[in-house]
Amino acid sequence: MAGDLVAVDALGPGGRYRTHSRAIIADTRGEALLDMSVVPRLYATRTIAAQRKAAPLPIAERATTLGRAAEIFASATIAGLSFDDYVELTCRISGLPLTVARAGADVVAGSLSTALASVRAALPAGATMDWRDQDAGAVWARRGEVLAVHAPGNAPGVHGLWPQALALGFRVAVRPSRREPLTAHRLVTALRLAGFADTDACYLPTGHTGADAIVRTADLTLVYGGRDVAERYDTDPTVLVNGPGRSKILITAEQDWRDYLDVVVDSVAALGGMACVNATAVLYEGDAEPLAHALGERLALLRPLPNADPRAVLPTMPTEGARVVAAHLARRAAAATAILGAEQVVVDVGDGFAALRPAVHLLSAPDPQTLGVELPFPCVWVSPWSRDDGLTPLRDSLVLTAISSDDELIDRLVHEPTIGNVYRGSVPTHRAAPEIPHDGFLADFLMRNKGFAVR
C-alpha cells in the first residue's frame, strides 16, 4: 500500500521496481485507488534485452509451474489484495459488472492450468515440441525469444491467452492498460511466486513512447485495438492484432428461431456485452421483425444497477460518457427501426454514473457497415438475410454461430477467410475451450516447423 492507495510497481528482471514517475489510477467515479509506477523507455528496452539473454524454464517444469501459478493467482494476497479485493477494485476501475469481473478473473486462473493443453492442441501432427523426441522429422520451434503484450483494458479474461507463450518457452513483457492494470500485475506476480524466473514474465507500465519501443525491441508482439491499430500493423509480420469481434449469429429458414432465443440472448448479453465474442448482429433467413421484437423483450428485462452490485449484469460508465456512446449509436442507427433505441440506453444509477441498457435495432437489409458497428454494451443489429445476399454480410466476424441444417452453407462459412470461428447449432458466440482457437491459436503466430534429423 502507498498511503491509502494500492502500490502497483513495475516488475522487471531484477524484481520489483518503483519509479519516480507515477500514475494515479482512479475508479470510474474518479476516486484514486492505485499508485502505479511508469517506467521510462530505456528501462523497458533493457528489460527485453535481459529477457532475450535468459533461458526459459525447462519444458518438463512449465505445466507444473503454471498450475501452481493458477492456485496462487486465485488464492494469494498480492500487492495487499486478496482475490476478492482484487476483483472488487477491477470492477470499480473498469466499469465491468462485479460478476463479469469475477468471471474474467476465474478465466485467467483456469487458463493457466490449461495453457499447455491449449498449445498442444495447436501442435502439428507430424511435429514434436522437443528435438530429443525423434531421430528425424519436424520440431516445433519458437519464432523468437520475447513476446511483448500490449494488453487491453476491457476485461480481465484477455490475460488468459498470453501464458500460452510461457508454456512454449517464450519470455513475456506485458504493458498493461491503465483502464485495468491489476490483472496483469497479479498474474505476473503469481507466475514469479510459482517458480518462473523474473526474466520469464515482466510487467512494464509505460507511456506511448515506451510502448512503441517495446514493439520495436521484442521479437513478436500481441496487440489489441480497433481498425486503426490493425491498419497500423497490417504489414508487420512480427505483430499479431486482436481487433474488433463483430461476432454474428445466422439462422436459416428451416430453423424455428424461437427454439434458439436463449442462445441468442446469451450471445448478446453475457460478459456485460463488452467482449469481442459477444454477438453484435443476428441475421435470419426470413422475416426478422418478430425475432427482433422477441429479442428486445428479453433484453429489456436486464436491470440497470451500479456495477458493484452483485446482481449487476450491465456495464456502467460516467453519465456524460454514456451519453456520448448513446449519441453515437443514434447516428449509426438513423436508418434502422428501433426496438430498444438509443434514447433508452442511458440509465442514471447515482453518483454521476449510468448503466447502459441493451439496444436492439432492426435493419431492412443486411448492410455490412451497420452490422459491423460494435459498442461496449449489449447492442445488437437484427436483419433479414437471403441466399442472394451471400456471405458478404457475414464476413469480418471473429465468431459466427450458424444455426442451419445446410451442410454446403457450413462448408462455405468454414472456408471463408474473414470468419475466425464457426459454431454450428445452439452454441453461444462466447463459447471457449482449450482446444478451440480464439482467433486462430496463439501458437500459430509464435511457432514454426523446423526440420530436424540426427545420425
Summary of the structure (lengths in Angstrom):
residues: 455
radius of gyration: 22.6
end to end distance: 59.1
largest distance: 73.8
contacts: 1611
relative contact order: 0.13
helix: 39%
strand: 25%
